[in-house]
Amino acid sequence: MAAPPSSPSPPPPTSQQQHQQPPFYEVVKGSSGLEKVRLRGARGLSAEVYLYGGQVTSWKNDHGEELLFVSSKAIFKPPKAIRGGIPICFPQFGTHGNLEQHGFVRNRLWTIDDNPPPLPVNPAIKAFVDLILRPSEEDLKIWPHSFEFRLRVALGPNGDLSLTSRIRNTNTDGRSFSYTFAYHTYFSVSDISEVRVEGLETMDYLDNLKGKERFTEQGDAIVFESEIDKVYLAAPSKIAIIDHEKKRTFVLTKEGLPDAVVWNPWDKKAKAMQDFGDGEYKHMLCVEPAAVEKPITLKPGEEWKGRLALSAVPSSYCSGQLDPLKVLQG
């Protein structure tokens, strides 16, 4: 009696699949049916990334506390950009150019990249996803340059969140291109009046509320009493955002991005924004690693890499002394 035919063996998993089997990574439906990737770490750590915009919209610590701000009135329907989280501004930041504000990649549908080029990674990091965006024919009419934009979002074992962008010029006509860029990071804070930012004192900045005029920061830290929209130039690689009420300090570390934008719309502008609650400005602050003053230029075949790493550490504040100041100097 003949033996029954054996079923073919399944192909061995790729290295990407080995790294990204649940519980580390899953694709689920988010608001308005848009797909999002959920990264899961130990002890309840998590992050979420919408394929629309390649946009991180959630980053939670091991207590389940949300560390990023997303407006309760955010619109999750293309072509509107999602208000909050970490929108990516490319190939233009703000109105520093001729395109729509903040460029167009935050309004496009990215895809999961199952076979990205190698990127050095901490082997302890299991929860990560690679996304990719290439321009459509319509995009090329808006901005006539061919590019590949690869984004890795990773959740570290201690809850750190990192975004690594790699942008390559894939023009075949020999043309270089230039762009400005920002990770438009919205932090969730207890009360904007209880927050201070350290690491940007004495820096020169462009004030977007005063026609991009250049000034020098005078305070020993940045505190908030009114609308702010400033681009700090040649900013240090580490910036601390201290939330006194929550006894929490966000540490922002940046690579490949010389500038840092600080933004809060305050009450008047908040009321004028359709996708932003009237009083929500009290509970958010944007501190954004960026390349604004000097655009980045890539020749055909060249690739640029820019990275943002975020951590949240407990802190206390007394007698005017910041105990985690060492995080800026370490």
C-alpha positions as CSV (number, residue, x, y, z in Angstrom):
1,M,0.0,0.0,0.0
2,A,1.5,3.3,-1.1
3,A,2.3,5.9,1.5
4,P,0.1,9.0,1.3
5,P,1.8,11.8,-0.5
6,S,3.5,14.1,1.9
7,S,2.5,17.7,2.0
8,P,5.2,20.2,0.9
9,S,7.2,21.8,3.7
10,P,6.4,25.4,4.2
11,P,9.2,27.8,3.1
12,P,11.5,28.8,6.0
13,P,10.6,32.2,7.4
14,T,12.6,35.2,6.3
15,S,14.7,37.0,8.8
16,Q,12.2,39.8,8.8
17,Q,9.3,37.4,9.6
18,Q,11.4,35.8,12.4
19,H,11.8,39.2,14.0
20,Q,8.2,40.4,13.5
21,Q,5.9,37.5,14.4
22,P,3.2,38.5,16.9
23,P,3.2,39.6,19.7
24,F,5.8,42.1,18.5
25,Y,4.0,43.3,15.3
26,E,0.5,43.1,13.9
27,V,-1.6,45.0,11.3
28,V,-5.0,46.0,12.5
29,K,-7.8,48.4,11.4
30,G,-7.7,51.8,13.0
31,S,-9.9,54.9,12.8
32,S,-12.1,55.2,9.6
33,G,-10.9,51.7,8.6
34,L,-7.3,52.9,7.9
35,E,-4.7,50.2,8.5
36,K,-2.2,50.6,11.3
37,V,0.7,48.6,12.6
38,R,0.8,47.9,16.3
39,L,4.2,47.2,17.9
40,R,4.1,45.4,21.2
41,G,6.9,45.3,23.8
42,A,7.2,43.7,27.2
43,R,5.2,44.9,30.2
44,G,2.5,46.6,28.1
45,L,4.8,48.8,26.1
46,S,3.3,49.7,22.7
47,A,3.4,52.0,19.7
48,E,1.1,52.4,16.7
49,V,1.9,53.5,13.1
50,Y,-0.7,54.3,10.5
51,L,0.2,53.3,7.0
52,Y,-1.5,56.5,6.0
53,G,1.3,59.1,6.4
54,G,3.7,56.6,7.8
55,Q,2.6,58.3,11.0
56,V,3.2,57.2,14.6
57,T,0.0,58.0,16.5
58,S,0.6,56.2,19.8
59,W,3.5,55.5,22.2
60,K,2.6,54.0,25.6
61,N,4.8,53.3,28.6
62,D,4.6,50.3,30.8
63,H,1.8,51.9,32.8
64,G,-0.3,52.2,29.7
65,E,0.0,56.0,29.7
66,E,-0.1,57.7,26.3
67,L,3.0,59.8,25.7
68,L,2.0,61.4,22.4
69,F,-0.8,63.8,21.8
70,V,-3.4,63.2,19.1
71,S,-6.3,65.7,19.0
72,S,-9.8,64.4,19.9
73,K,-10.9,66.1,16.7
74,A,-8.2,64.6,14.5
75,I,-9.6,63.6,11.0
76,F,-8.6,60.1,9.9
77,K,-9.7,60.6,6.3
78,P,-7.4,61.2,3.3
79,P,-6.4,63.7,2.1
80,K,-6.4,65.4,5.5
81,A,-3.2,64.9,7.6
82,I,-3.7,63.3,11.0
83,R,-3.5,66.0,13.7
84,G,-1.0,64.6,16.3
85,G,1.5,61.8,16.9
86,I,4.6,62.2,14.7
87,P,3.7,63.5,11.2
88,I,6.6,63.4,8.7
89,C,7.3,66.7,6.9
90,F,8.9,66.0,3.5
91,P,10.0,67.3,1.0
92,Q,9.2,70.6,2.7
93,F,8.8,71.8,6.2
94,G,6.2,74.4,6.9
95,T,6.1,77.2,4.3
96,H,9.8,77.0,3.6
97,G,9.3,76.4,-0.1
98,N,6.7,76.3,-2.9
99,L,4.8,73.1,-2.0
100,E,1.8,72.6,0.3
101,Q,2.6,73.2,4.0
102,H,4.8,70.4,5.3
103,G,5.0,68.6,2.0
104,F,2.9,65.6,0.9
105,V,4.3,62.4,2.4
106,R,2.1,62.7,5.5
107,N,-0.9,62.5,3.1
108,R,0.2,59.4,1.3
109,L,-0.4,55.7,1.8
110,W,2.9,53.9,2.7
111,T,3.4,50.2,2.4
112,I,5.2,47.7,4.6
113,D,8.7,47.0,3.3
114,D,9.3,43.2,3.7
115,N,12.8,43.3,2.4
116,P,14.6,46.5,3.4
117,P,18.3,47.1,2.9
118,P,20.3,46.3,6.0
119,L,20.2,48.8,8.9
120,P,22.3,48.3,12.0
121,V,19.9,47.4,14.8
122,N,20.1,46.5,18.5
123,P,19.4,42.8,18.7
124,A,17.4,43.4,21.8
125,I,14.8,45.3,19.7
126,K,12.2,42.9,18.5
127,A,9.3,45.2,17.8
128,F,9.9,47.2,14.7
129,V,8.4,47.8,11.3
130,D,9.8,49.0,8.0
131,L,7.7,51.2,5.7
132,I,8.4,52.5,2.2
133,L,7.0,55.3,0.0
134,R,7.8,56.0,-3.6
135,P,6.2,58.9,-5.5
136,S,3.2,58.4,-7.7
137,E,2.7,60.0,-11.2
138,E,0.6,62.6,-9.5
139,D,3.4,63.3,-6.9
140,L,5.9,63.7,-9.7
141,K,3.8,66.5,-11.1
142,I,3.8,68.2,-7.8
143,W,7.5,67.6,-7.1
144,P,9.4,66.3,-10.2
145,H,11.9,64.1,-8.4
146,S,12.0,60.3,-8.0
147,F,12.9,59.1,-4.5
148,E,12.6,56.1,-2.2
149,F,11.7,57.0,1.4
150,R,12.3,54.1,3.9
151,L,11.1,54.5,7.5
152,R,11.8,52.2,10.4
153,V,9.8,52.6,13.6
154,A,11.2,50.6,16.5
155,L,10.1,50.1,20.1
156,G,13.0,49.3,22.4
157,P,12.9,46.9,25.3
158,N,12.8,49.8,27.8
159,G,10.1,51.6,26.0
160,D,12.2,54.0,23.9
161,L,10.8,54.9,20.5
162,S,12.9,55.5,17.5
163,L,12.2,56.6,13.9
164,T,14.9,56.2,11.3
165,S,14.4,57.7,7.8
166,R,16.4,56.9,4.8
167,I,15.8,59.0,1.7
168,R,17.4,58.1,-1.6
169,N,17.5,60.1,-4.8
170,T,16.4,57.6,-7.6
171,N,16.3,60.2,-10.4
172,T,17.6,58.7,-13.7
173,D,18.1,62.0,-15.4
174,G,21.2,63.0,-13.4
175,R,19.4,65.7,-11.4
176,S,20.1,66.4,-7.7
177,F,17.2,67.5,-5.4
178,S,17.0,69.4,-2.2
179,Y,14.4,69.3,0.6
180,T,13.6,70.3,4.1
181,F,12.4,67.9,6.7
182,A,10.9,67.5,10.2
183,Y,9.6,64.8,12.5
184,H,6.6,66.9,13.7
185,T,6.5,65.3,17.2
186,Y,3.4,66.1,19.4
187,F,4.2,65.3,23.1
188,S,1.4,64.8,25.6
189,V,1.9,67.1,28.6
190,S,-0.1,67.8,31.8
191,D,-0.3,71.6,31.4
192,I,1.7,73.7,29.0
193,S,2.3,76.3,31.7
194,E,4.0,73.6,33.8
195,V,6.5,72.6,31.0
196,R,9.9,73.8,30.3
197,V,12.4,72.8,27.5
198,E,16.1,72.7,28.2
199,G,19.0,72.4,25.7
200,L,18.0,75.2,23.4
201,E,19.1,78.2,25.6
202,T,21.5,80.6,23.9
203,M,20.5,79.2,20.4
204,D,19.7,81.4,17.4
205,Y,16.2,80.8,16.1
206,L,13.9,81.9,13.2
207,D,10.6,83.2,14.5
208,N,7.8,82.1,12.2
209,L,5.5,84.5,14.0
210,K,7.8,87.4,13.0
211,G,8.4,86.7,9.3
212,K,11.2,84.2,10.0
213,E,13.3,86.9,11.5
214,R,16.4,85.7,13.3
215,F,16.9,86.1,17.1
216,T,18.9,84.6,19.9
217,E,17.2,82.8,22.8
218,Q,17.7,84.7,26.0
219,G,16.1,82.6,28.7
220,D,17.8,79.8,30.7
221,A,15.1,77.5,29.5
222,I,12.0,77.8,27.3
223,V,8.7,78.2,29.2
224,F,5.3,78.8,27.6
225,E,2.9,81.8,28.2
226,S,1.7,82.4,24.6
227,E,1.9,81.1,21.0
228,I,5.3,79.9,19.9
229,D,6.6,78.9,16.5
230,K,10.4,78.9,16.4
231,V,13.1,77.1,14.4
232,Y,16.2,76.7,16.6
233,L,19.3,76.5,14.5
234,A,22.2,74.2,15.0
235,A,20.5,72.7,18.0
236,P,22.2,70.1,20.2
237,S,21.7,66.4,19.6
238,K,19.7,66.1,22.9
239,I,16.8,68.2,24.2
240,A,14.9,67.7,27.4
241,I,11.1,68.4,27.8
242,I,10.4,68.6,31.5
243,D,6.8,68.2,32.7
244,H,6.8,69.3,36.3
245,E,3.3,68.1,37.1
246,K,3.7,64.6,35.8
247,K,7.3,64.4,37.2
248,R,8.4,63.2,33.7
249,T,11.1,64.3,31.4
250,F,11.1,63.4,27.7
251,V,14.6,63.1,26.2
252,L,14.7,63.7,22.5
253,T,17.9,62.6,20.7
254,K,18.4,63.4,17.0
255,E,20.9,62.5,14.3
256,G,21.2,64.0,10.8
257,L,18.8,66.8,11.7
258,P,20.6,70.0,12.8
259,D,17.6,72.1,13.8
260,A,14.7,71.9,16.2
261,V,11.2,73.4,15.9
262,V,9.2,74.3,19.0
263,W,5.5,74.9,18.4
264,N,2.3,75.5,20.4
265,P,-0.7,77.3,18.8
266,W,-2.2,78.7,22.0
267,D,-5.8,79.6,22.4
268,K,-6.6,81.9,19.4
269,K,-5.1,79.6,16.8
270,A,-6.4,76.5,18.4
271,K,-10.0,77.8,18.0
272,A,-9.3,78.5,14.3
273,M,-8.2,74.9,13.6
274,Q,-11.0,72.6,12.5
275,D,-9.2,69.4,13.7
276,F,-8.0,70.7,17.1
277,G,-10.0,71.1,20.3
278,D,-10.3,74.7,21.6
279,G,-8.5,73.9,24.9
280,E,-6.2,71.2,23.7
281,Y,-3.2,73.5,23.3
282,K,-2.8,73.2,27.1
283,H,-2.0,69.5,26.9
284,M,0.4,69.3,23.9
285,L,3.8,70.6,22.9
286,C,5.6,70.0,19.6
287,V,9.4,69.7,19.7
288,E,10.6,68.6,16.3
289,P,14.0,67.5,15.0
290,A,14.3,69.2,11.6
291,A,16.5,70.3,8.7
292,V,15.1,73.7,7.8
293,E,17.6,76.5,7.5
294,K,19.9,74.6,5.2
295,P,18.1,72.2,2.8
296,I,19.6,68.7,2.3
297,T,20.8,68.0,-1.2
298,L,21.1,64.5,-2.7
299,K,22.8,63.6,-6.0
300,P,21.3,60.7,-7.9
301,G,22.0,57.5,-6.0
302,E,22.9,59.3,-2.8
303,E,21.0,58.4,0.5
304,W,20.4,60.5,3.6
305,K,19.6,59.1,7.0
306,G,17.9,61.0,9.8
307,R,17.0,59.5,13.2
308,L,14.8,60.5,16.1
309,A,14.9,58.6,19.4
310,L,12.5,59.3,22.3
311,S,12.6,58.2,25.9
312,A,10.6,59.2,28.9
313,V,12.2,59.2,32.4
314,P,10.9,60.0,35.8
315,S,12.1,63.3,37.2
316,S,11.7,65.7,40.0
317,Y,12.1,69.4,40.1
318,C,13.0,71.5,43.2
319,S,15.1,74.5,44.1
320,G,15.5,75.4,40.5
321,Q,17.6,72.3,39.8
322,L,16.8,69.7,37.2
323,D,18.1,66.4,38.4
324,P,18.0,64.6,35.0
325,L,20.1,67.4,33.4
326,K,22.8,64.7,33.0
327,V,20.7,63.2,30.2
328,L,21.6,66.3,28.1
329,Q,25.3,66.1,28.9
330,G,25.7,62.3,29.0
